[in-house]
Each structure stands twice: as structure tokens, then as C-alpha cells.
Amino acid sequence: MPMVPNLIRNEIPAGATTGEVITVLWRQRVRARRANEERRNRKAADDFDAD
């Protein structure tokens, strides 16, 4: 999976419906959560290797 950019891209088109906005924000949140979990797991593995 490619690295998630440090900034959240504007993926909401002009004139989007409320449902479309919610869907895009939900996807962005899930993507950010996965990236955070992967980062945490890598850090834990690195910390374990350092001990």
C-alpha cells in the first residue's frame, strides 16, 4: 500500500451531496487510521529490535 500523503487531499467535488461528503471523509479517516496503525507497529518493532 502506498504511503498516505501528509496532507489530506481535497477529494470532495464542488456540489457534492451530503452522502458523498460523508463517504469521502469516512474513506480518508479509515486510510489515516491504517497509516497510524502501520506506523505504530513499525515503531514497536524498531523499539523491540533496539532492546
PDBQT receptor file of N, H, CA, C and O in Angstrom, charges set to zero:
ATOM      1  N   MET A   1       0.846  -1.177   0.000  1.00  0.00    +0.000 N 
ATOM      2  CA  MET A   1       0.000   0.000   0.000  1.00  0.00    +0.000 C 
ATOM      3  C   MET A   1       0.893   1.243   0.000  1.00  0.00    +0.000 C 
ATOM      4  O   MET A   1       1.815   1.332   0.811  1.00  0.00    +0.000 OA
ATOM      5  N   PRO A   2       0.641   2.189  -0.881  1.00  0.00    +0.000 N 
ATOM      6  CA  PRO A   2       1.492   3.385  -0.925  1.00  0.00    +0.000 C 
ATOM      7  C   PRO A   2       1.328   4.232   0.330  1.00  0.00    +0.000 C 
ATOM      8  O   PRO A   2       0.294   4.204   0.997  1.00  0.00    +0.000 OA
ATOM      9  N   MET A   3       2.366   4.976   0.624  1.00  0.00    +0.000 N 
ATOM     10  H   MET A   3       3.206   4.999   0.082  1.00  0.00    +0.000 HD
ATOM     11  CA  MET A   3       2.312   5.853   1.793  1.00  0.00    +0.000 C 
ATOM     12  C   MET A   3       1.210   6.894   1.597  1.00  0.00    +0.000 C 
ATOM     13  O   MET A   3       1.016   7.414   0.498  1.00  0.00    +0.000 OA
ATOM     14  N   VAL A   4       0.510   7.181   2.660  1.00  0.00    +0.000 N 
ATOM     15  H   VAL A   4       0.667   6.759   3.553  1.00  0.00    +0.000 HD
ATOM     16  CA  VAL A   4      -0.530   8.207   2.620  1.00  0.00    +0.000 C 
ATOM     17  C   VAL A   4       0.157   9.562   2.712  1.00  0.00    +0.000 C 
ATOM     18  O   VAL A   4       1.038   9.742   3.553  1.00  0.00    +0.000 OA
ATOM     19  N   PRO A   5      -0.219  10.510   1.879  1.00  0.00    +0.000 N 
ATOM     20  CA  PRO A   5       0.435  11.821   1.950  1.00  0.00    +0.000 C 
ATOM     21  C   PRO A   5       0.204  12.485   3.301  1.00  0.00    +0.000 C 
ATOM     22  O   PRO A   5      -0.771  12.191   3.992  1.00  0.00    +0.000 OA
ATOM     23  N   ASN A   6       1.110  13.378   3.665  1.00  0.00    +0.000 N 
ATOM     24  H   ASN A   6       1.902  13.617   3.104  1.00  0.00    +0.000 HD
ATOM     25  CA  ASN A   6       0.995  14.064   4.949  1.00  0.00    +0.000 C 
ATOM     26  C   ASN A   6      -0.210  14.994   5.008  1.00  0.00    +0.000 C 
ATOM     27  O   ASN A   6      -0.670  15.343   6.095  1.00  0.00    +0.000 OA
ATOM     28  N   LEU A   7      -0.717  15.393   3.866  1.00  0.00    +0.000 N 
ATOM     29  H   LEU A   7      -0.343  15.110   2.983  1.00  0.00    +0.000 HD
ATOM     30  CA  LEU A   7      -1.888  16.256   3.868  1.00  0.00    +0.000 C 
ATOM     31  C   LEU A   7      -3.064  15.493   3.295  1.00  0.00    +0.000 C 
ATOM     32  O   LEU A   7      -2.896  14.609   2.456  1.00  0.00    +0.000 OA
ATOM     33  N   ILE A   8      -4.237  15.836   3.745  1.00  0.00    +0.000 N 
ATOM     34  H   ILE A   8      -4.374  16.554   4.427  1.00  0.00    +0.000 HD
ATOM     35  CA  ILE A   8      -5.448  15.188   3.246  1.00  0.00    +0.000 C 
ATOM     36  C   ILE A   8      -5.820  15.876   1.939  1.00  0.00    +0.000 C 
ATOM     37  O   ILE A   8      -6.030  17.088   1.897  1.00  0.00    +0.000 OA
ATOM     38  N   ARG A   9      -5.896  15.094   0.891  1.00  0.00    +0.000 N 
ATOM     39  H   ARG A   9      -5.725  14.109   0.925  1.00  0.00    +0.000 HD
ATOM     40  CA  ARG A   9      -6.247  15.663  -0.414  1.00  0.00    +0.000 C 
ATOM     41  C   ARG A   9      -7.714  16.070  -0.422  1.00  0.00    +0.000 C 
ATOM     42  O   ARG A   9      -8.551  15.447   0.231  1.00  0.00    +0.000 OA
ATOM     43  N   ASN A  10      -8.007  17.109  -1.161  1.00  0.00    +0.000 N 
ATOM     44  H   ASN A  10      -7.328  17.615  -1.692  1.00  0.00    +0.000 HD
ATOM     45  CA  ASN A  10      -9.392  17.530  -1.310  1.00  0.00    +0.000 C 
ATOM     46  C   ASN A  10     -10.047  16.650  -2.367  1.00  0.00    +0.000 C 
ATOM     47  O   ASN A  10      -9.904  16.894  -3.565  1.00  0.00    +0.000 OA
ATOM     48  N   GLU A  11     -10.754  15.644  -1.922  1.00  0.00    +0.000 N 
ATOM     49  H   GLU A  11     -10.870  15.447  -0.949  1.00  0.00    +0.000 HD
ATOM     50  CA  GLU A  11     -11.380  14.688  -2.831  1.00  0.00    +0.000 C 
ATOM     51  C   GLU A  11     -12.869  14.948  -2.986  1.00  0.00    +0.000 C 
ATOM     52  O   GLU A  11     -13.562  14.180  -3.653  1.00  0.00    +0.000 OA
ATOM     53  N   ILE A  12     -13.369  16.014  -2.383  1.00  0.00    +0.000 N 
ATOM     54  H   ILE A  12     -12.805  16.638  -1.841  1.00  0.00    +0.000 HD
ATOM     55  CA  ILE A  12     -14.796  16.296  -2.425  1.00  0.00    +0.000 C 
ATOM     56  C   ILE A  12     -15.064  17.257  -3.585  1.00  0.00    +0.000 C 
ATOM     57  O   ILE A  12     -14.588  18.392  -3.575  1.00  0.00    +0.000 OA
ATOM     58  N   PRO A  13     -15.818  16.810  -4.573  1.00  0.00    +0.000 N 
ATOM     59  CA  PRO A  13     -16.093  17.689  -5.716  1.00  0.00    +0.000 C 
ATOM     60  C   PRO A  13     -17.050  18.818  -5.334  1.00  0.00    +0.000 C 
ATOM     61  O   PRO A  13     -17.829  18.696  -4.389  1.00  0.00    +0.000 OA
ATOM     62  N   ALA A  14     -16.977  19.898  -6.072  1.00  0.00    +0.000 N 
ATOM     63  H   ALA A  14     -16.344  19.998  -6.839  1.00  0.00    +0.000 HD
ATOM     64  CA  ALA A  14     -17.908  21.005  -5.846  1.00  0.00    +0.000 C 
ATOM     65  C   ALA A  14     -19.326  20.505  -6.081  1.00  0.00    +0.000 C 
ATOM     66  O   ALA A  14     -19.578  19.774  -7.040  1.00  0.00    +0.000 OA
ATOM     67  N   GLY A  15     -20.233  20.887  -5.229  1.00  0.00    +0.000 N 
ATOM     68  H   GLY A  15     -20.028  21.480  -4.450  1.00  0.00    +0.000 HD
ATOM     69  CA  GLY A  15     -21.626  20.484  -5.382  1.00  0.00    +0.000 C 
ATOM     70  C   GLY A  15     -21.912  19.064  -4.933  1.00  0.00    +0.000 C 
ATOM     71  O   GLY A  15     -22.935  18.493  -5.309  1.00  0.00    +0.000 OA
ATOM     72  N   ALA A  16     -21.025  18.485  -4.136  1.00  0.00    +0.000 N 
ATOM     73  H   ALA A  16     -20.194  18.949  -3.831  1.00  0.00    +0.000 HD
ATOM     74  CA  ALA A  16     -21.229  17.111  -3.664  1.00  0.00    +0.000 C 
ATOM     75  C   ALA A  16     -22.415  17.058  -2.704  1.00  0.00    +0.000 C 
ATOM     76  O   ALA A  16     -22.690  18.013  -1.978  1.00  0.00    +0.000 OA
ATOM     77  N   THR A  17     -23.100  15.937  -2.717  1.00  0.00    +0.000 N 
ATOM     78  H   THR A  17     -22.877  15.161  -3.307  1.00  0.00    +0.000 HD
ATOM     79  CA  THR A  17     -24.211  15.752  -1.784  1.00  0.00    +0.000 C 
ATOM     80  C   THR A  17     -23.658  15.439  -0.401  1.00  0.00    +0.000 C 
ATOM     81  O   THR A  17     -22.478  15.121  -0.253  1.00  0.00    +0.000 OA
ATOM     82  N   THR A  18     -24.512  15.530   0.606  1.00  0.00    +0.000 N 
ATOM     83  H   THR A  18     -25.471  15.788   0.486  1.00  0.00    +0.000 HD
ATOM     84  CA  THR A  18     -24.098  15.217   1.970  1.00  0.00    +0.000 C 
ATOM     85  C   THR A  18     -23.577  13.789   2.054  1.00  0.00    +0.000 C 
ATOM     86  O   THR A  18     -22.582  13.530   2.731  1.00  0.00    +0.000 OA
ATOM     87  N   GLY A  19     -24.237  12.870   1.378  1.00  0.00    +0.000 N 
ATOM     88  H   GLY A  19     -25.046  13.080   0.829  1.00  0.00    +0.000 HD
ATOM     89  CA  GLY A  19     -23.806  11.473   1.381  1.00  0.00    +0.000 C 
ATOM     90  C   GLY A  19     -22.424  11.295   0.778  1.00  0.00    +0.000 C 
ATOM     91  O   GLY A  19     -21.618  10.513   1.283  1.00  0.00    +0.000 OA
ATOM     92  N   GLU A  20     -22.148  12.019  -0.302  1.00  0.00    +0.000 N 
ATOM     93  H   GLU A  20     -22.802  12.654  -0.711  1.00  0.00    +0.000 HD
ATOM     94  CA  GLU A  20     -20.822  11.938  -0.932  1.00  0.00    +0.000 C 
ATOM     95  C   GLU A  20     -19.744  12.491  -0.006  1.00  0.00    +0.000 C 
ATOM     96  O   GLU A  20     -18.654  11.927   0.093  1.00  0.00    +0.000 OA
ATOM     97  N   VAL A  21     -20.052  13.596   0.672  1.00  0.00    +0.000 N 
ATOM     98  H   VAL A  21     -20.937  14.054   0.591  1.00  0.00    +0.000 HD
ATOM     99  CA  VAL A  21     -19.093  14.188   1.609  1.00  0.00    +0.000 C 
ATOM    100  C   VAL A  21     -18.792  13.209   2.734  1.00  0.00    +0.000 C 
ATOM    101  O   VAL A  21     -17.630  13.002   3.083  1.00  0.00    +0.000 OA
ATOM    102  N   ILE A  22     -19.826  12.608   3.300  1.00  0.00    +0.000 N 
ATOM    103  H   ILE A  22     -20.770  12.776   3.015  1.00  0.00    +0.000 HD
ATOM    104  CA  ILE A  22     -19.645  11.653   4.397  1.00  0.00    +0.000 C 
ATOM    105  C   ILE A  22     -18.814  10.468   3.935  1.00  0.00    +0.000 C 
ATOM    106  O   ILE A  22     -17.926  10.018   4.659  1.00  0.00    +0.000 OA
ATOM    107  N   THR A  23     -19.086   9.956   2.739  1.00  0.00    +0.000 N 
ATOM    108  H   THR A  23     -19.806  10.322   2.151  1.00  0.00    +0.000 HD
ATOM    109  CA  THR A  23     -18.336   8.813   2.209  1.00  0.00    +0.000 C 
ATOM    110  C   THR A  23     -16.860   9.140   2.050  1.00  0.00    +0.000 C 
ATOM    111  O   THR A  23     -16.003   8.344   2.432  1.00  0.00    +0.000 OA
ATOM    112  N   VAL A  24     -16.557  10.305   1.488  1.00  0.00    +0.000 N 
ATOM    113  H   VAL A  24     -17.253  10.952   1.177  1.00  0.00    +0.000 HD
ATOM    114  CA  VAL A  24     -15.157  10.694   1.280  1.00  0.00    +0.000 C 
ATOM    115  C   VAL A  24     -14.455  10.872   2.620  1.00  0.00    +0.000 C 
ATOM    116  O   VAL A  24     -13.332  10.398   2.794  1.00  0.00    +0.000 OA
ATOM    117  N   LEU A  25     -15.096  11.546   3.566  1.00  0.00    +0.000 N 
ATOM    118  H   LEU A  25     -16.008  11.932   3.425  1.00  0.00    +0.000 HD
ATOM    119  CA  LEU A  25     -14.475  11.756   4.879  1.00  0.00    +0.000 C 
ATOM    120  C   LEU A  25     -14.257  10.426   5.595  1.00  0.00    +0.000 C 
ATOM    121  O   LEU A  25     -13.240  10.244   6.264  1.00  0.00    +0.000 OA
ATOM    122  N   TRP A  26     -15.200   9.497   5.461  1.00  0.00    +0.000 N 
ATOM    123  H   TRP A  26     -16.026   9.644   4.917  1.00  0.00    +0.000 HD
ATOM    124  CA  TRP A  26     -15.059   8.185   6.076  1.00  0.00    +0.000 C 
ATOM    125  C   TRP A  26     -13.857   7.453   5.492  1.00  0.00    +0.000 C 
ATOM    126  O   TRP A  26     -13.064   6.860   6.224  1.00  0.00    +0.000 OA
ATOM    127  N   ARG A  27     -13.725   7.499   4.143  1.00  0.00    +0.000 N 
ATOM    128  H   ARG A  27     -14.369   7.981   3.548  1.00  0.00    +0.000 HD
ATOM    129  CA  ARG A  27     -12.583   6.847   3.492  1.00  0.00    +0.000 C 
ATOM    130  C   ARG A  27     -11.263   7.448   3.961  1.00  0.00    +0.000 C 
ATOM    131  O   ARG A  27     -10.306   6.721   4.228  1.00  0.00    +0.000 OA
ATOM    132  N   GLN A  28     -11.213   8.774   4.061  1.00  0.00    +0.000 N 
ATOM    133  H   GLN A  28     -11.990   9.364   3.844  1.00  0.00    +0.000 HD
ATOM    134  CA  GLN A  28      -9.988   9.440   4.500  1.00  0.00    +0.000 C 
ATOM    135  C   GLN A  28      -9.643   9.042   5.932  1.00  0.00    +0.000 C 
ATOM    136  O   GLN A  28      -8.477   8.824   6.262  1.00  0.00    +0.000 OA
ATOM    137  N   ARG A  29     -10.668   8.948   6.780  1.00  0.00    +0.000 N 
ATOM    138  H   ARG A  29     -11.615   9.125   6.513  1.00  0.00    +0.000 HD
ATOM    139  CA  ARG A  29     -10.436   8.574   8.177  1.00  0.00    +0.000 C 
ATOM    140  C   ARG A  29      -9.895   7.153   8.281  1.00  0.00    +0.000 C 
ATOM    141  O   ARG A  29      -8.964   6.895   9.044  1.00  0.00    +0.000 OA
ATOM    142  N   VAL A  30     -10.470   6.239   7.524  1.00  0.00    +0.000 N 
ATOM    143  H   VAL A  30     -11.226   6.449   6.904  1.00  0.00    +0.000 HD
ATOM    144  CA  VAL A  30     -10.011   4.846   7.533  1.00  0.00    +0.000 C 
ATOM    145  C   VAL A  30      -8.576   4.765   7.027  1.00  0.00    +0.000 C 
ATOM    146  O   VAL A  30      -7.754   4.047   7.597  1.00  0.00    +0.000 OA
ATOM    147  N   ARG A  31      -8.273   5.498   5.959  1.00  0.00    +0.000 N 
ATOM    148  H   ARG A  31      -8.940   6.082   5.496  1.00  0.00    +0.000 HD
ATOM    149  CA  ARG A  31      -6.920   5.497   5.400  1.00  0.00    +0.000 C 
ATOM    150  C   ARG A  31      -5.917   6.041   6.420  1.00  0.00    +0.000 C 
ATOM    151  O   ARG A  31      -4.826   5.491   6.574  1.00  0.00    +0.000 OA
ATOM    152  N   ALA A  32      -6.286   7.114   7.113  1.00  0.00    +0.000 N 
ATOM    153  H   ALA A  32      -7.172   7.560   6.988  1.00  0.00    +0.000 HD
ATOM    154  CA  ALA A  32      -5.394   7.690   8.124  1.00  0.00    +0.000 C 
ATOM    155  C   ALA A  32      -5.208   6.730   9.293  1.00  0.00    +0.000 C 
ATOM    156  O   ALA A  32      -4.104   6.611   9.826  1.00  0.00    +0.000 OA
ATOM    157  N   ARG A  33      -6.273   6.046   9.697  1.00  0.00    +0.000 N 
ATOM    158  H   ARG A  33      -7.169   6.143   9.264  1.00  0.00    +0.000 HD
ATOM    159  CA  ARG A  33      -6.174   5.102  10.812  1.00  0.00    +0.000 C 
ATOM    160  C   ARG A  33      -5.236   3.956  10.464  1.00  0.00    +0.000 C 
ATOM    161  O   ARG A  33      -4.408   3.555  11.282  1.00  0.00    +0.000 OA
ATOM    162  N   ARG A  34      -5.364   3.423   9.237  1.00  0.00    +0.000 N 
ATOM    163  H   ARG A  34      -6.036   3.749   8.572  1.00  0.00    +0.000 HD
ATOM    164  CA  ARG A  34      -4.467   2.337   8.811  1.00  0.00    +0.000 C 
ATOM    165  C   ARG A  34      -3.016   2.794   8.822  1.00  0.00    +0.000 C 
ATOM    166  O   ARG A  34      -2.134   2.063   9.272  1.00  0.00    +0.000 OA
ATOM    167  N   ALA A  35      -2.771   3.997   8.329  1.00  0.00    +0.000 N 
ATOM    168  H   ALA A  35      -3.489   4.591   7.964  1.00  0.00    +0.000 HD
ATOM    169  CA  ALA A  35      -1.402   4.524   8.302  1.00  0.00    +0.000 C 
ATOM    170  C   ALA A  35      -0.860   4.666   9.718  1.00  0.00    +0.000 C 
ATOM    171  O   ALA A  35       0.302   4.350   9.970  1.00  0.00    +0.000 OA
ATOM    172  N   ASN A  36      -1.689   5.136  10.642  1.00  0.00    +0.000 N 
ATOM    173  H   ASN A  36      -2.634   5.393  10.437  1.00  0.00    +0.000 HD
ATOM    174  CA  ASN A  36      -1.255   5.285  12.032  1.00  0.00    +0.000 C 
ATOM    175  C   ASN A  36      -0.946   3.928  12.658  1.00  0.00    +0.000 C 
ATOM    176  O   ASN A  36       0.042   3.787  13.379  1.00  0.00    +0.000 OA
ATOM    177  N   GLU A  37      -1.787   2.933  12.387  1.00  0.00    +0.000 N 
ATOM    178  H   GLU A  37      -2.589   3.048  11.802  1.00  0.00    +0.000 HD
ATOM    179  CA  GLU A  37      -1.546   1.595  12.933  1.00  0.00    +0.000 C 
ATOM    180  C   GLU A  37      -0.249   1.018  12.383  1.00  0.00    +0.000 C 
ATOM    181  O   GLU A  37       0.530   0.423  13.129  1.00  0.00    +0.000 OA
ATOM    182  N   GLU A  38      -0.008   1.190  11.079  1.00  0.00    +0.000 N 
ATOM    183  H   GLU A  38      -0.640   1.673  10.473  1.00  0.00    +0.000 HD
ATOM    184  CA  GLU A  38       1.229   0.678  10.478  1.00  0.00    +0.000 C 
ATOM    185  C   GLU A  38       2.444   1.375  11.083  1.00  0.00    +0.000 C 
ATOM    186  O   GLU A  38       3.456   0.734  11.369  1.00  0.00    +0.000 OA
ATOM    187  N   ARG A  39       2.340   2.679  11.276  1.00  0.00    +0.000 N 
ATOM    188  H   ARG A  39       1.518   3.199  11.044  1.00  0.00    +0.000 HD
ATOM    189  CA  ARG A  39       3.448   3.442  11.856  1.00  0.00    +0.000 C 
ATOM    190  C   ARG A  39       3.718   2.970  13.290  1.00  0.00    +0.000 C 
ATOM    191  O   ARG A  39       4.869   2.802  13.694  1.00  0.00    +0.000 OA
ATOM    192  N   ARG A  40       2.633   2.760  14.052  1.00  0.00    +0.000 N 
ATOM    193  H   ARG A  40       1.699   2.897  13.725  1.00  0.00    +0.000 HD
ATOM    194  CA  ARG A  40       2.784   2.283  15.432  1.00  0.00    +0.000 C 
ATOM    195  C   ARG A  40       3.441   0.907  15.467  1.00  0.00    +0.000 C 
ATOM    196  O   ARG A  40       4.317   0.648  16.291  1.00  0.00    +0.000 OA
ATOM    197  N   ASN A  41       3.008   0.025  14.563  1.00  0.00    +0.000 N 
ATOM    198  H   ASN A  41       2.295   0.235  13.893  1.00  0.00    +0.000 HD
ATOM    199  CA  ASN A  41       3.578  -1.322  14.518  1.00  0.00    +0.000 C 
ATOM    200  C   ASN A  41       5.059  -1.290  14.151  1.00  0.00    +0.000 C 
ATOM    201  O   ASN A  41       5.864  -2.014  14.737  1.00  0.00    +0.000 OA
ATOM    202  N   ARG A  42       5.418  -0.439  13.170  1.00  0.00    +0.000 N 
ATOM    203  H   ARG A  42       4.764   0.149  12.694  1.00  0.00    +0.000 HD
ATOM    204  CA  ARG A  42       6.836  -0.315  12.793  1.00  0.00    +0.000 C 
ATOM    205  C   ARG A  42       7.656   0.222  13.955  1.00  0.00    +0.000 C 
ATOM    206  O   ARG A  42       8.760  -0.256  14.214  1.00  0.00    +0.000 OA
ATOM    207  N   LYS A  43       7.116   1.220  14.658  1.00  0.00    +0.000 N 
ATOM    208  H   LYS A  43       6.219   1.608  14.447  1.00  0.00    +0.000 HD
ATOM    209  CA  LYS A  43       7.838   1.807  15.790  1.00  0.00    +0.000 C 
ATOM    210  C   LYS A  43       8.018   0.763  16.891  1.00  0.00    +0.000 C 
ATOM    211  O   LYS A  43       9.092   0.666  17.484  1.00  0.00    +0.000 OA
ATOM    212  N   ALA A  44       6.979  -0.012  17.165  1.00  0.00    +0.000 N 
ATOM    213  H   ALA A  44       6.106   0.067  16.683  1.00  0.00    +0.000 HD
ATOM    214  CA  ALA A  44       7.072  -1.047  18.191  1.00  0.00    +0.000 C 
ATOM    215  C   ALA A  44       8.122  -2.084  17.801  1.00  0.00    +0.000 C 
ATOM    216  O   ALA A  44       8.897  -2.528  18.648  1.00  0.00    +0.000 OA
ATOM    217  N   ALA A  45       8.154  -2.470  16.536  1.00  0.00    +0.000 N 
ATOM    218  H   ALA A  45       7.524  -2.109  15.847  1.00  0.00    +0.000 HD
ATOM    219  CA  ALA A  45       9.145  -3.444  16.075  1.00  0.00    +0.000 C 
ATOM    220  C   ALA A  45      10.551  -2.863  16.169  1.00  0.00    +0.000 C 
ATOM    221  O   ALA A  45      11.483  -3.557  16.578  1.00  0.00    +0.000 OA
ATOM    222  N   ASP A  46      10.712  -1.594  15.795  1.00  0.00    +0.000 N 
ATOM    223  H   ASP A  46       9.955  -1.031  15.463  1.00  0.00    +0.000 HD
ATOM    224  CA  ASP A  46      12.027  -0.950  15.882  1.00  0.00    +0.000 C 
ATOM    225  C   ASP A  46      12.481  -0.840  17.332  1.00  0.00    +0.000 C 
ATOM    226  O   ASP A  46      13.646  -1.086  17.645  1.00  0.00    +0.000 OA
ATOM    227  N   ASP A  47      11.551  -0.469  18.220  1.00  0.00    +0.000 N 
ATOM    228  H   ASP A  47      10.604  -0.269  17.966  1.00  0.00    +0.000 HD
ATOM    229  CA  ASP A  47      11.892  -0.356  19.641  1.00  0.00    +0.000 C 
ATOM    230  C   ASP A  47      12.270  -1.719  20.218  1.00  0.00    +0.000 C 
ATOM    231  O   ASP A  47      13.175  -1.819  21.046  1.00  0.00    +0.000 OA
ATOM    232  N   PHE A  48      11.566  -2.774  19.773  1.00  0.00    +0.000 N 
ATOM    233  H   PHE A  48      10.831  -2.692  19.101  1.00  0.00    +0.000 HD
ATOM    234  CA  PHE A  48      11.859  -4.116  20.257  1.00  0.00    +0.000 C 
ATOM    235  C   PHE A  48      13.241  -4.559  19.785  1.00  0.00    +0.000 C 
ATOM    236  O   PHE A  48      13.995  -5.163  20.548  1.00  0.00    +0.000 OA
ATOM    237  N   ASP A  49      13.574  -4.262  18.530  1.00  0.00    +0.000 N 
ATOM    238  H   ASP A  49      12.962  -3.772  17.910  1.00  0.00    +0.000 HD
ATOM    239  CA  ASP A  49      14.884  -4.624  17.980  1.00  0.00    +0.000 C 
ATOM    240  C   ASP A  49      16.011  -3.871  18.673  1.00  0.00    +0.000 C 
ATOM    241  O   ASP A  49      17.116  -4.397  18.802  1.00  0.00    +0.000 OA
ATOM    242  N   ALA A  50      15.749  -2.660  19.115  1.00  0.00    +0.000 N 
ATOM    243  H   ALA A  50      14.850  -2.233  19.010  1.00  0.00    +0.000 HD
ATOM    244  CA  ALA A  50      16.779  -1.832  19.747  1.00  0.00    +0.000 C 
ATOM    245  C   ALA A  50      17.130  -2.344  21.144  1.00  0.00    +0.000 C 
ATOM    246  O   ALA A  50      18.232  -2.105  21.638  1.00  0.00    +0.000 OA
ATOM    247  N   ASP A  51      16.197  -3.044  21.773  1.00  0.00    +0.000 N 
ATOM    248  H   ASP A  51      15.302  -3.238  21.371  1.00  0.00    +0.000 HD
ATOM    249  CA  ASP A  51      16.454  -3.538  23.151  1.00  0.00    +0.000 C 
ATOM    250  C   ASP A  51      17.392  -4.693  23.189  1.00  0.00    +0.000 C 
ATOM    251  O   ASP A  51      17.697  -5.206  24.266  1.00  0.00    +0.000 OA
TER     252      ASP A  51
